[in-house]
Amino acid sequence: MSVIDRIREKHAQLTDIRRDIHAHPELAFAEHRTAEVVADHLEAIGVEVHRGVGRTGVVGVIRAGRSLRAIGLRADMDALPMQERNTFAHQSRHAGCMHACGHDGHTTMLLAAADVLASQREFDGTVYLVFQPAEEGEAGAQAMIDDGLFERFPMEAIFGMHNWPGMPAGQFAVHTGPAMASADRFDITVLGHGAHAAMPHLGKDPVVAAAALVQSLQTITSRSLDPLDAAVVSTTLFHAGEAYNVIPDRAQLSGTVRAFRPGVQATVETRLRELCAGIAAAYQLTIDVEYRRGYPPTVNTADEAAICAEVARALVGPEQVVTDARPSMGAEDFAFFLQHKPGCYVWVGNGPGEGGCMLHNPNYDFNDDIIPVGGAYWVELVKRLLPAAG
């Protein structure tokens, strides 16, 4: 019997687990119930379990054979602070909290793989099942690293997977190099001198300066970067003033920067600061800049990407594996793991979705039909990387 058929035999049970997690979403570093669901399931199938790694993370350990080689497989567990609009039976029971990114499905697919790996143990080495907290903006991957993940569970490489709405269900996309972008944030405070709106010459107008700055920031990508280096600079907040007839004394701008290469990140930050200094001088006021580096780019290593593509082709057929998909300007904290270890982060198609909605949509739901495909991919990847002794 094939691995995917083994998982299909338990599809109903796995679907129940996924929908139970969906109905009880938990935010970053609050995944206490989810972590217990994971840990209890692993212990029930005879897997060694380590709780509280990176605060609320769980690591399962499955050993087979005598090899000292080891790899890590990662799934994320947290939900988003969103109100769900779905009305099905497994809709979120927690107001303002929802699994709108499919982490409930990622967790279930890795549990599906754990069932097969623990019962069959058709590999030689150690598999670390990394159930990570706080992917959604709170850097749970870094928290696990800081808690000694790679020292306590020494692995030679680590692998991740994310469902991707809009791709046909069960199709895989494997990138060599960048798969996801970095995500930095900036807050800019323009400090001028307030005045009556009818007498602007008596003040230093921060609104006009801030408006000029918004326009100037767009020249970073068009005039300061190589046209072949992708980047995004988006100003998403602009706050100033409280009255029609008052020029305020300050304006606040905030936004995000995305890039695929650290060098591009550095150039954007440098130019942003230079433009702020120039606008401040031109408008004779003060501009304060707070620039915060967030998630780094998610960059797959070539050898691991090639192996993942090979495994996916053997599982679903060559025509269902895409190796030239465009990377996403979205960000993913799996990137922190890839700064320390080789590895690969793949996408698995979630189908068109309800109403064609994408990730982070209040009508989103994970497609339970792809649980066997995702679980089988993990098992076959382990068998490929840690082959059983002949």
C-alpha positions in Angstrom: 0.0 0.0 0.0 1.3 3.5 -0.9 2.0 6.1 1.8 -0.8 8.3 0.5 -3.3 5.4 0.7 -2.2 4.7 4.3 -3.0 8.2 5.2 -6.3 8.2 3.3 -7.4 5.3 5.5 -7.3 7.8 8.4 -8.5 10.8 6.5 -11.7 11.1 8.4 -9.9 11.1 11.7 -7.3 13.6 10.5 -10.1 15.9 9.1 -11.7 15.9 12.6 -8.3 16.9 14.1 -7.9 19.7 11.6 -11.4 21.0 12.1 -11.1 20.8 15.9 -8.0 23.0 15.7 -9.7 25.4 13.3 -12.6 25.7 15.7 -10.2 26.6 18.6 -7.7 29.0 17.1 -5.0 30.5 19.3 -2.8 33.5 18.7 1.0 33.7 18.8 2.6 32.2 22.0 -0.9 31.3 23.3 -1.2 28.0 21.5 -1.6 26.1 24.7 -4.5 23.9 23.7 -3.2 23.3 20.2 0.2 22.3 21.6 -1.5 19.8 23.9 -3.5 18.4 21.0 -0.3 17.9 19.1 1.7 16.5 22.1 -1.1 14.1 23.2 -1.5 12.8 19.6 2.3 12.2 19.3 2.5 10.5 22.7 -0.4 8.2 21.8 1.5 6.9 18.8 4.7 6.4 20.7 6.6 9.5 19.7 9.0 11.1 22.2 7.7 14.6 22.9 9.3 17.8 24.1 6.9 20.6 25.2 7.5 24.3 25.7 10.3 24.7 23.1 10.3 28.4 22.2 7.5 29.0 24.9 4.7 27.1 23.3 6.4 25.0 20.6 6.4 21.2 20.5 9.1 18.9 19.1 8.5 15.2 18.4 11.4 12.8 18.0 11.2 9.6 15.9 14.2 7.4 15.5 14.8 4.4 13.3 17.9 2.3 12.5 21.4 3.3 13.5 22.3 6.3 11.4 23.3 9.5 13.2 21.8 11.6 10.5 18.8 13.8 11.3 16.4 16.2 9.6 13.6 18.5 10.8 10.1 18.9 9.4 8.3 22.1 10.5 4.6 23.0 10.8 3.2 26.2 12.3 0.4 26.3 14.8 -0.9 29.9 15.5 -3.9 31.7 14.1 -4.6 35.3 13.1 -6.4 38.1 15.0 -9.3 38.1 12.5 -13.1 37.6 12.7 -14.2 34.6 10.8 -17.1 35.0 8.4 -17.6 31.3 7.6 -20.7 29.7 9.0 -19.8 26.0 8.8 -19.8 23.7 11.8 -16.1 24.0 12.5 -16.0 27.9 12.4 -13.9 29.6 15.0 -15.4 29.6 18.5 -13.2 32.4 19.6 -14.3 35.9 18.6 -11.6 37.9 16.7 -9.4 34.9 16.2 -9.3 32.6 13.1 -7.1 30.1 11.3 -7.1 32.2 8.1 -3.7 31.0 6.9 -4.0 27.2 7.1 -1.7 26.5 10.0 -4.4 24.1 11.3 -3.9 22.2 8.1 -0.1 22.4 8.3 -0.2 20.9 11.8 -2.5 18.1 10.7 -0.4 17.2 7.7 2.6 16.8 9.9 0.6 14.7 12.4 -0.5 12.5 9.5 3.2 12.0 8.5 4.0 11.3 12.2 1.4 8.5 12.2 3.1 6.7 9.3 6.7 7.4 10.3 6.1 6.2 13.9 4.3 3.0 12.8 6.4 2.0 9.8 9.9 3.5 10.6 11.0 2.8 7.1 14.0 5.1 7.3 17.4 5.2 9.0 18.1 8.2 11.3 16.2 10.7 13.3 13.2 12.9 12.3 12.5 16.0 14.4 8.9 17.1 14.1 8.9 20.8 14.8 5.5 22.3 15.7 6.3 26.0 15.8 4.4 28.8 17.6 3.9 32.4 16.6 4.7 32.5 12.9 2.3 35.3 12.3 4.5 38.3 13.0 6.0 37.3 16.3 9.0 35.3 15.1 8.3 32.0 16.8 11.0 30.3 14.7 13.6 32.7 16.3 12.1 31.9 19.7 12.7 28.2 19.2 16.2 28.9 17.9 16.9 31.0 21.0 15.6 28.2 23.1 18.3 25.9 21.7 16.3 24.1 19.0 19.4 23.2 16.9 21.6 22.3 19.9 18.9 20.2 21.6 17.7 18.6 18.3 20.8 18.6 16.0 19.5 18.3 12.5 21.5 18.7 9.2 18.6 20.3 7.4 15.1 21.6 8.0 12.0 21.6 5.7 8.7 23.5 5.6 5.5 23.5 3.7 2.6 26.0 3.2 -0.7 25.6 1.5 -1.2 28.0 -1.4 -4.8 29.0 -2.5 -5.0 29.6 -6.3 -2.8 26.6 -7.1 -4.6 23.4 -8.1 -5.2 21.2 -5.1 -2.2 18.9 -4.5 0.2 20.6 -6.9 3.6 21.6 -5.6 5.7 24.7 -6.2 9.4 24.4 -5.3 11.7 27.4 -5.6 15.4 27.4 -5.9 16.6 30.4 -4.1 14.1 33.0 -2.8 10.6 31.8 -2.1 9.3 34.6 0.2 10.4 38.1 0.8 11.8 39.9 3.9 9.4 42.1 5.9 10.7 45.3 7.5 8.7 48.1 9.1 9.2 51.8 9.4 7.7 54.6 11.5 8.5 58.1 10.5 7.6 61.1 12.6 7.7 64.5 10.9 8.0 67.3 13.5 7.1 70.8 12.3 5.6 73.9 13.9 1.9 74.3 14.1 0.1 77.4 12.9 -3.3 78.7 11.9 -4.3 77.2 8.6 -5.0 80.7 7.2 -1.4 81.8 8.1 0.8 78.8 7.0 3.9 81.1 6.7 4.0 81.3 10.5 4.6 77.5 10.8 6.5 74.6 9.4 3.9 72.3 7.8 4.6 68.6 8.5 1.7 67.5 6.3 3.2 69.0 3.2 6.6 67.6 4.1 5.1 64.1 4.8 3.2 64.2 1.5 6.5 64.9 -0.3 8.2 62.1 1.6 5.5 59.6 0.6 6.1 60.4 -3.1 9.9 60.4 -2.7 10.0 57.0 -1.0 8.6 55.5 -4.3 11.7 56.6 -6.1 13.8 54.1 -4.0 12.6 51.1 -6.1 12.5 53.0 -9.4 15.8 54.9 -9.2 18.0 53.4 -6.5 17.8 49.7 -7.2 18.8 47.6 -10.1 15.6 47.0 -12.1 16.2 43.2 -11.8 16.2 43.4 -8.0 12.6 43.2 -6.8 11.5 45.3 -3.8 8.4 47.0 -2.4 8.2 50.1 -0.3 4.6 50.8 0.8 3.5 53.6 3.0 0.3 52.3 4.7 -0.4 54.8 7.5 -0.6 58.6 7.3 -1.8 60.4 10.4 -1.8 64.1 11.0 -4.0 66.9 12.4 -7.3 67.1 14.2 -9.0 70.3 12.9 -9.9 71.9 9.6 -8.2 75.2 10.4 -5.1 74.1 12.2 -1.8 73.1 10.7 -0.6 70.4 13.1 2.9 70.2 14.6 3.5 66.6 13.5 2.6 63.9 11.0 3.2 60.2 11.3 4.0 57.8 8.5 4.3 54.0 8.7 4.8 51.2 6.2 6.6 48.1 5.1 9.6 47.2 3.0 9.9 43.8 1.2 12.9 42.4 -0.7 14.4 39.1 -1.6 18.1 39.9 -0.9 19.7 41.3 2.2 21.7 43.7 0.1 18.5 45.2 -1.3 17.2 45.5 2.2 20.2 47.5 3.2 20.0 49.8 0.2 16.3 50.5 0.8 16.9 51.4 4.5 19.9 53.6 3.6 18.0 55.5 0.9 14.9 55.8 3.2 17.0 57.5 5.9 18.7 59.7 3.3 15.4 60.9 1.8 14.1 61.7 5.3 17.1 63.8 6.0 16.8 65.6 2.6 13.1 66.3 3.1 13.8 67.6 6.6 16.4 70.0 5.3 14.2 71.1 2.4 11.2 71.9 4.6 13.2 73.2 7.6 11.8 70.7 10.1 12.8 67.5 11.9 12.2 64.0 10.8 12.7 61.0 13.1 13.0 57.5 11.6 12.5 54.1 13.3 13.4 51.3 11.0 12.9 47.8 12.2 14.2 44.7 10.5 11.6 41.9 10.6 11.6 38.5 8.9 14.5 38.0 6.5 14.0 36.6 3.0 13.1 32.9 2.9 15.8 31.5 0.6 15.9 27.8 -0.2 19.2 26.1 -0.7 19.7 24.6 -4.2 20.5 21.0 -3.2 17.6 20.7 -0.9 15.2 22.3 -3.4 16.3 19.8 -6.0 15.6 16.9 -3.6 12.1 18.3 -2.7 11.2 18.7 -6.3 12.3 15.1 -7.0 10.2 13.8 -4.1 7.2 15.8 -5.2 7.4 14.6 -8.8 7.6 11.0 -7.6 4.5 11.5 -5.5 2.1 13.5 -7.7 3.8 13.3 -11.1 6.1 15.7 -13.0 3.3 17.7 -14.5 2.1 18.6 -11.0 5.4 20.1 -9.8 6.2 23.7 -10.7 9.8 24.9 -10.4 9.5 28.2 -12.1 6.8 29.8 -9.9 7.3 33.4 -9.0 8.3 33.9 -5.4 5.9 35.8 -3.1 6.4 39.2 -1.5 4.7 37.8 1.5 7.0 36.9 4.4 7.6 33.7 6.4 9.6 33.2 9.6 10.8 29.9 8.4 13.5 32.2 7.0 15.2 32.2 10.4 15.7 28.5 10.3 17.2 28.8 6.9 19.8 31.3 8.2 21.2 28.4 10.3 20.5 25.3 8.3 20.1 24.2 4.7 16.5 23.5 3.7 13.6 24.1 1.5 10.1 25.6 1.9 7.6 24.4 -0.6 4.0 25.4 -1.5 1.2 22.8 -1.9 -1.9 23.8 -3.8 -5.0 24.4 -1.8 -7.3 24.7 -4.8 -9.4 27.7 -5.6 -10.9 28.0 -2.1 -14.4 29.1 -1.1 -15.2 32.0 -3.4 -11.6 32.0 -4.6 -10.4 33.7 -1.5 -6.7 33.8 -0.6 -4.8 33.6 2.6 -5.7 36.0 5.4 -9.2 36.2 4.2 -12.2 36.0 6.6 -13.8 33.4 4.3 -10.7 31.2 4.0 -10.6 27.5 5.0 -8.0 24.9 4.6 -8.8 22.2 2.0 -9.0 18.9 3.9 -8.6 16.9 0.6 -4.9 17.8 0.5 -4.1 16.3 3.9 -3.1 12.9 2.5 -0.9 14.6 -0.2 0.9 16.8 2.3 1.4 14.1 4.8 2.7 11.6 2.2 5.1 14.3 0.9 6.7 14.5 4.4 7.0 10.7 4.6 8.5 10.3 1.2 10.9 13.2 1.9 12.1 11.4 5.0 12.6 8.2 3.1 14.5 10.0 0.4 16.8 11.8 2.8 17.2 9.1 5.4 17.1 5.9 3.3 16.7 2.7 5.3 19.8 0.4 5.2 19.6 -2.1 2.4 
